Amino acid sequence: MSQGQAALNATTTCLRLKPDGMADKLPVGPDFLPDLIAGKLGDFHHEYLVTTFSFDQNWSSWEIHPNGDEVVFLLGGAVDFILYTAEGEQIIEVRRPGDYALVPKGTWHTANPLQPGMMLLITAG
């Protein structure tokens, strides 16, 4: 039996899910987020970014994804996900591993953790 391929880790390697069903590995380093925001990693047109995010304090800002929905799965900890909708702020209580928030396309959102933890995010381009 031959040696298998080493496992990847979502904290050090994100994934770009492409329309043809293939996935690209994107190494996470100190410049990952600035490069992503600047478009240096591509435009993600009809693609999805799969990342993890560790948290232990309230997000310092709100964010929005104009190209599609975002799915945020809780892997550990507990968090209130806050969506700003036409009806005002809506709080999604994400408490147990496996719970998730579905953030609709074009919806401003932020998060306030109740316990330190980690989320898995699937974000449309």
C-alpha positions as CSV (number, residue, x, y, z in Angstrom):
1,M,0.0,0.0,0.0
2,S,1.4,3.4,-0.9
3,Q,1.5,6.5,1.3
4,G,-1.6,8.7,1.0
5,Q,-1.8,12.4,0.4
6,A,-1.4,14.6,3.4
7,A,-4.6,16.1,4.8
8,L,-5.2,19.8,4.2
9,N,-6.2,22.1,7.1
10,A,-8.9,24.8,6.6
11,T,-7.0,27.2,8.8
12,T,-4.0,27.3,6.5
13,T,-5.6,26.5,3.1
14,C,-8.9,27.9,1.8
15,L,-10.7,26.5,-1.2
16,R,-12.1,28.1,-4.4
17,L,-15.0,26.0,-5.7
18,K,-15.2,26.5,-9.4
19,P,-18.2,26.1,-11.8
20,D,-16.7,23.0,-13.4
21,G,-16.8,21.2,-10.1
22,M,-13.0,21.5,-9.4
23,A,-11.4,23.2,-6.4
24,D,-8.3,25.3,-6.2
25,K,-6.2,25.4,-2.9
26,L,-5.5,29.0,-1.7
27,P,-2.8,29.2,1.0
28,V,-3.7,31.4,3.9
29,G,-0.9,33.8,4.9
30,P,-0.6,37.3,6.4
31,D,-1.6,38.9,3.0
32,F,-4.5,36.6,2.2
33,L,-7.4,38.9,3.2
34,P,-5.8,42.1,1.6
35,D,-5.0,40.1,-1.5
36,L,-8.6,38.7,-1.6
37,I,-10.2,42.1,-1.2
38,A,-7.8,43.7,-3.8
39,G,-8.8,41.0,-6.4
40,K,-5.3,39.5,-6.5
41,L,-6.7,36.0,-6.0
42,G,-9.3,36.3,-8.9
43,D,-12.8,37.7,-9.2
44,F,-14.6,34.5,-8.0
45,H,-17.2,35.0,-10.7
46,H,-19.6,32.1,-10.3
47,E,-17.3,30.6,-7.7
48,Y,-17.4,30.0,-4.0
49,L,-14.8,30.7,-1.3
50,V,-14.6,28.2,1.6
51,T,-12.8,29.5,4.6
52,T,-12.7,29.2,8.4
53,F,-12.7,32.0,10.9
54,S,-11.8,31.8,14.6
55,F,-13.4,34.3,16.8
56,D,-13.2,35.5,20.4
57,Q,-14.6,39.0,20.2
58,N,-17.2,41.0,18.4
59,W,-16.6,41.7,14.7
60,S,-15.3,45.2,14.4
61,S,-17.4,46.0,11.3
62,W,-20.3,44.9,9.1
63,E,-19.9,43.1,5.8
64,I,-22.0,42.4,2.7
65,H,-21.8,40.0,-0.2
66,P,-23.4,41.4,-3.3
67,N,-22.9,38.3,-5.5
68,G,-24.8,35.6,-3.6
69,D,-25.8,34.1,-0.3
70,E,-23.2,33.1,2.4
71,V,-23.6,30.0,4.6
72,V,-21.8,30.2,8.0
73,F,-21.5,26.9,9.9
74,L,-20.6,26.8,13.6
75,L,-17.7,24.4,14.3
76,G,-17.3,25.3,17.9
77,G,-18.2,28.1,20.4
78,A,-21.4,30.1,20.3
79,V,-22.3,33.3,18.4
80,D,-25.1,35.7,17.6
81,F,-25.1,36.5,13.9
82,I,-26.8,39.8,13.3
83,L,-28.4,40.6,9.9
84,Y,-29.5,44.1,8.9
85,T,-32.7,43.6,7.0
86,A,-35.6,45.9,5.7
87,E,-37.4,45.0,9.0
88,G,-34.3,46.0,11.1
89,E,-31.8,43.9,12.9
90,Q,-32.4,40.2,13.0
91,I,-30.4,38.0,15.4
92,I,-29.7,34.4,14.5
93,E,-28.6,32.5,17.6
94,V,-26.0,30.0,16.5
95,R,-25.2,27.8,19.5
96,R,-24.2,24.2,18.7
97,P,-21.7,22.8,16.4
98,G,-23.5,22.1,13.1
99,D,-25.9,25.1,13.5
100,Y,-25.6,27.6,10.7
101,A,-26.7,31.0,9.5
102,L,-27.8,31.6,6.0
103,V,-27.0,35.2,5.0
104,P,-29.0,36.3,1.9
105,K,-27.3,38.0,-0.9
106,G,-26.9,41.7,-0.4
107,T,-27.5,41.6,3.4
108,W,-25.3,43.5,5.8
109,H,-24.2,41.3,8.7
110,T,-21.8,41.0,11.6
111,A,-21.2,38.6,14.5
112,N,-21.0,38.8,18.3
113,P,-19.5,35.7,20.0
114,L,-20.8,34.5,23.3
115,Q,-17.9,31.9,23.5
116,P,-14.7,31.7,21.6
117,G,-15.0,29.4,18.6
118,M,-14.7,28.8,14.9
119,M,-16.9,29.0,11.9
120,L,-16.8,27.5,8.4
121,L,-17.9,30.1,5.7
122,I,-19.0,29.3,2.2
123,T,-19.2,32.6,0.3
124,A,-20.5,33.2,-3.2
125,G,-18.1,35.2,-5.5
